[in-house]
Amino acid sequence: MEYKVVATSNKLELFARKELENEVKKLIKDGYKPQGGISFTKQEDKFYFIQAMIKE
């Protein structure tokens, strides 16, 4: 099993979220599946989105 963590960040919440969506879509096309839910946080002036992905 392969395991990857996709993480994106941006000062604008919309851009950080869209970047994560695009990265997750690419990995799904490569045979990965999301594992669990999305993690989200804001630290100082940046928004962070994180998603674990697995490939069996």
N, CA, C and O of each residue as an XYZ file, in Angstrom:
224
protein
N       0.837     -1.170      0.000
C       0.000      0.000      0.000
C       0.889      1.243      0.000
O       1.880      1.312      0.726
N       0.521      2.210     -0.817
C       1.218      3.488     -0.854
C       0.375      4.525     -0.125
O      -0.855      4.472     -0.146
N       1.046      5.456      0.512
C       0.386      6.477      1.322
C       1.011      7.821      1.005
O       2.233      7.964      1.039
N       0.184      8.804      0.698
C       0.666     10.158      0.439
C      -0.180     11.138      1.226
O      -1.356     10.890      1.490
N       0.423     12.244      1.596
C      -0.302     13.338      2.230
C      -0.198     14.536      1.295
O       0.898     14.987      0.962
N      -1.349     15.043      0.878
C      -1.410     16.214      0.020
C      -1.683     17.419      0.908
O      -2.622     17.411      1.703
N      -0.866     18.447      0.774
C      -1.054     19.658      1.578
C      -0.924     20.884      0.686
O      -0.016     20.971     -0.141
N      -1.837     21.826      0.860
C      -1.776     23.078      0.122
C      -1.946     24.238      1.089
O      -2.536     24.093      2.160
N      -1.422     25.383      0.698
C      -1.585     26.568      1.533
C      -1.623     27.801      0.646
O      -1.038     27.832     -0.437
N      -2.318     28.804      1.129
C      -2.414     30.059      0.405
C      -2.985     31.095      1.354
O      -3.654     30.757      2.330
N      -2.720     32.347      1.065
C      -3.301     33.410      1.890
C      -4.813     33.527      1.670
O      -5.536     34.025      2.533
N      -5.281     33.067      0.515
C      -6.715     33.087      0.219
C      -7.289     31.684      0.373
O      -6.796     30.738     -0.242
N      -8.324     31.549      1.188
C      -8.925     30.243      1.487
C      -9.397     29.546      0.218
O      -9.186     28.343      0.064
N     -10.026     30.270     -0.684
C     -10.544     29.673     -1.918
C      -9.428     29.053     -2.746
O      -9.592     27.950     -3.267
N      -8.306     29.735     -2.876
C      -7.198     29.209     -3.669
C      -6.575     27.973     -3.029
O      -6.233     27.019     -3.727
N      -6.428     27.985     -1.720
C      -5.868     26.818     -1.033
C      -6.772     25.603     -1.219
O      -6.292     24.493     -1.450
N      -8.081     25.821     -1.116
C      -9.044     24.718     -1.280
C      -9.037     24.196     -2.710
O      -9.031     22.984     -2.924
N      -9.037     25.089     -3.685
C      -9.037     24.673     -5.097
C      -7.754     23.917     -5.455
O      -7.788     22.950     -6.215
N      -6.629     24.365     -4.903
C      -5.368     23.660     -5.137
C      -5.444     22.232     -4.606
O      -4.989     21.294     -5.262
N      -6.018     22.070     -3.420
C      -6.160     20.722     -2.855
C      -7.071     19.882     -3.738
O      -6.750     18.730     -4.031
N      -8.195     20.433     -4.167
C      -9.107     19.692     -5.050
C      -8.383     19.214     -6.295
O      -8.532     18.057     -6.691
N      -7.602     20.085     -6.918
C      -6.878     19.709     -8.138
C      -5.854     18.615     -7.884
O      -5.736     17.684     -8.681
N      -5.115     18.712     -6.790
C      -4.117     17.684     -6.464
C      -4.774     16.334     -6.168
O      -4.288     15.292     -6.607
N      -5.878     16.357     -5.424
C      -6.593     15.119     -5.095
C      -7.147     14.485     -6.371
O      -7.065     13.268     -6.535
N      -7.704     15.281     -7.264
C      -8.229     14.754     -8.536
C      -7.134     14.073     -9.350
O      -7.362     13.013     -9.933
N      -5.944     14.678     -9.392
C      -4.820     14.069    -10.120
C      -4.461     12.708     -9.529
O      -4.248     11.741    -10.260
N      -4.397     12.641     -8.195
C      -4.036     11.378     -7.555
C      -5.124     10.323     -7.731
O      -4.812      9.140     -7.869
N      -6.378     10.721     -7.728
C      -7.471      9.768     -7.974
C      -7.321      9.163     -9.362
O      -7.530      7.963     -9.541
N      -6.962      9.979    -10.344
C      -6.736      9.467    -11.705
C      -5.576      8.479    -11.740
O      -5.536      7.595    -12.595
N      -4.630      8.628    -10.812
C      -3.480      7.718    -10.723
C      -3.760      6.501     -9.840
O      -2.854      5.713     -9.568
N      -5.009      6.343     -9.391
C      -5.379      5.153     -8.629
C      -5.425      5.322     -7.121
O      -5.647      4.347     -6.403
N      -5.224      6.521     -6.627
C      -5.293      6.769     -5.183
C      -6.731      7.021     -4.748
O      -7.579      7.412     -5.551
N      -6.988      6.792     -3.473
C      -8.288      7.068     -2.862
C      -8.065      7.934     -1.628
O      -7.088      7.745     -0.903
N      -8.975      8.892     -1.384
C      -8.863      9.665     -0.148
C      -9.023      8.754      1.068
O      -9.859      7.850      1.071
N      -8.225      8.997      2.087
C      -8.299      8.235      3.338
C      -8.707      9.211      4.431
O      -7.922     10.076      4.821
N      -9.928      9.074      4.923
C     -10.413      9.990      5.954
C     -10.850     11.312      5.353
O     -10.999     11.441      4.138
N     -11.051     12.276      6.209
C     -11.542     13.579      5.778
C     -10.411     14.578      5.583
O      -9.235     14.277      5.789
N     -10.808     15.761      5.184
C      -9.861     16.853      4.964
C      -9.574     17.542      6.291
O     -10.477     17.775      7.094
N      -8.314     17.859      6.505
C      -7.928     18.681      7.654
C      -7.751     20.108      7.163
O      -7.277     20.341      6.051
N      -8.135     21.053      8.001
C      -8.081     22.456      7.633
C      -7.637     23.269      8.837
O      -8.077     23.027      9.961
N      -6.767     24.228      8.593
C      -6.362     25.131      9.667
C      -5.960     26.464      9.068
O      -5.666     26.564      7.876
N      -5.951     27.469      9.897
C      -5.416     28.775      9.514
C      -4.374     29.154     10.549
O      -4.640     29.167     11.751
N      -3.188     29.460     10.060
C      -2.110     29.889     10.948
C      -1.569     31.204     10.420
O      -1.165     31.320      9.263
N      -1.576     32.170     11.287
C      -1.165     33.525     10.935
C      -1.959     33.993      9.724
O      -3.170     34.189      9.834
N      -1.320     34.179      8.575
C      -2.039     34.723      7.424
C      -2.282     33.703      6.319
O      -2.602     34.092      5.196
N      -2.138     32.387      6.608
C      -2.323     31.362      5.578
C      -3.356     30.325      5.989
O      -3.496     29.982      7.162
N      -4.075     29.840      4.983
C      -5.010     28.727      5.139
C      -4.308     27.464      4.655
O      -3.599     27.491      3.650
N      -4.505     26.359      5.370
C      -3.890     25.077      5.031
C      -4.973     24.013      4.898
O      -5.851     23.900      5.754
N      -4.906     23.232      3.819
C      -5.787     22.091      3.602
C      -4.917     20.857      3.423
O      -3.903     20.904      2.727
N      -5.315     19.739      4.057
C      -4.511     18.516      4.036
C      -5.427     17.317      3.827
O      -6.495     17.231      4.433
N      -5.004     16.390      2.962
C      -5.773     15.182      2.697
C      -4.818     14.002      2.564
O      -3.853     14.066      1.802
N      -5.082     12.928      3.302
C      -4.313     11.683      3.157
C      -4.890     10.885      1.994
O      -6.102     10.872      1.782
N      -4.017     10.224      1.244
C      -4.417      9.427      0.082
C      -3.729      8.069      0.166
O      -2.582      7.977      0.605
N      -4.429      7.014     -0.255
C      -3.835      5.673     -0.280
C      -4.027      5.045     -1.656
O      -4.967      5.361     -2.386
N      -3.100      4.141     -1.983
C      -3.169      3.354     -3.220
C      -2.835      1.927     -2.862
O      -1.755      1.641     -2.346
N      -3.766      1.029     -3.139
C      -3.541     -0.385     -2.772
C      -2.987     -1.162     -3.937
O      -2.736     -2.362     -3.815
